[in-house]
Amino acid sequence: MEFTEVLKGRRSIRKYSDKPVTKEEIEKIIELTRFAPTWKNSQTARFYVILNPELKNQIAEKGTCDFSKNKLNIQGAPALVVQTTVDGISGYNPDGTFTTSKGTHWQSFDAGIACQTFCLTAYDRGFGTLIMGIFDEEKIRTILNIPETESISALIALGYADGTPNAPKRKEVSDIMQSF
């Protein structure tokens, strides 16, 4: 697939076919995702892959802050990926002080780049994804035994799309660009 097709074609998918997703397929996505740029090449993104239906359902039931749409999105997807970021590295000096006035912003910035890279790579390989931000970090941390040194950045539902949603309207370039 051409890069422009990937950028224009990727959608948030909320309905998946019953076709299973394998650990090996997700490893191939993460193999490319690990090339996402990060602050000073810190490579702080981590990916917890949940293929076990019971564990995925436990996260859906207990880790979605009673947000029924995310519960259904997780239960309907063959796989769930919990993306985390190692804390205290992106945007920090070795002594623990911030490198810029942005403070912890770089950690989220790096997480976003990794998440987008994951989703675009998945789409290029024939998968659909949905990035979810409403979740109970501490409950999911406990369920998956995620170390306290990592923060959960996003939940990503993954599977083979059952249909293609229409593209949402986009703002014009003139609405989002200023030139001087």
N, C-alpha and C positions, 0 to 999 in steps of 0.2 A: 504494500500500500504506500502511496506517496505521502510524504510528511504533511502536505497541505490537506490531504484527505483525512488524515488522522486528526489534525487540529479541528477541522470543520465537522467531522463526523461523530466524534465521541460525544455521547449523551449520558446523563444520569439514568441508569436503568433500575426499574423497580419491579420488573417481572422477568423471571428467568425460566428457561426450559428445565426439564428434569435431568438433563445430561450432567453427569458428575464432572467435577473438576479434580484433577490429581495434584498431589504434592509436587510432582515433577514439572507439571505445567506452571505452577506458581513459582517454583525455583527458577525457571527460565525467565519469568517476568522480573524477578528480583535480581537475577544475574545482570540484566540491563539497568534496572533501577539504581543499582549501586554506583553507577556512573553519574548520577545527579550531582551537580556542583554543591559544595558546602563551604561554610566559613573556614578558611585556612585548611581546606581538605580534611575537616574534622570527622566527616562520615558518621554522624551521630544517629541516623535513622535505624530503627530496628523494626522487624516485622514478625508478629505472632500470627501464625496461620492456623485457623480452626476449620477442620474438615469434619470432625466428629459431630454428628447431629445433636447428640445430647448436650455436649458442651456448648455448642452454638445456641441451642435453645435456652440453656441456663443463662447465658449472657443476654439473650433477648428478653427473658423474663425478669432478670434482676438488675441488668446494667443499662437500661434505656430510660431511666427516670420516668417511668410510666408513660413515655411518649409512644403511643400505639403504632404510629407509622414506622418508626425505627424498629420496633419489635417485629412487625410484619415483614419489613424489608430484610431483616436478618434471618428470620425463619424461612423466607421464600428463596433465599440465595443458597446455592450449593456450598459456598465457602465464605468465610469471614476473615478479614485480615485486620488485626489491631496494630496500627502503626504507633510506635513510641519514639521518643527522642531522648538520648542520654543528656541529663541535665548538667548545666554549669560549664559547658565547653564552647558552644557557638556564641561568639561575641565577647568572650572573656579573655583576659590576659592570664598567663600561667599563675599569677598570684591571686587570682579569683576576682579581681576588679574588672569592671566593664571596659571594653576597648573603645566603644563609642557611646554617644549619648542615648542610643537606642536601647540600652539595657538588655533585657532578655528577648527583645524583638528578634534577634538573629536566630534564636532557637526555633521560633515559629516560622520564620522565613525559610530556613533550611528544611523544616518538616513539610512545608507547603510545596517546595520544589520537588522533594522526594515523592510526595503523594501524587502530584500531577504527573511526574515521570512514570510512576507505577501505573496510573490509570491510562495514560496514553499508550504505554507499552502493552498493557492488557488489551486495549481496544485493537491495536495493531495485530495482535495475535488471535483476534476473534472473540474476545470476552467483553462483557458489559460490567460496569462498576457503578457503585453509588457511594459517595463520600458522605459520612454522617458525623455530625458534630454534637448531637444531643446524647450524652451518655454519662453514666455515673463512674467516674474514674476509679474511685476507691473500691467499688464493688467488682469492677472488671479486674483491677489489680489483684484483688484477693482471689478471684476465680482462677486467673491464669498464673498467679504467683509471680507477677511482674515486680522486679526490684524497685525499691524506693528511689533509686538513682535515675529512674526513667519516668518521663511524663507521657501519658497517652495523648497523642496528637489527633488521631482520627480513627474511625471505624470505616472499613471499606468492604462493602458487600461485593461479591465476585461470582460470576457465572456466565453461562451462555444466554444472551438476551432472547426473550420471547417477544419479538417485535422491536420496532425502532420508533421511539417517540419523535414527534416533530421538533424541529429546531426552534428554540425560542428566538424571538426578535432580538437583534443586537443593535446597540447604539451605533450611530454613524461615526466614522473616524473624526469628523469635525467636532463631534460632541465630546470626545475624550482626549484630543490632542491639541496642545498649544505650541506654536512655533514662534521663535523670536529671531 
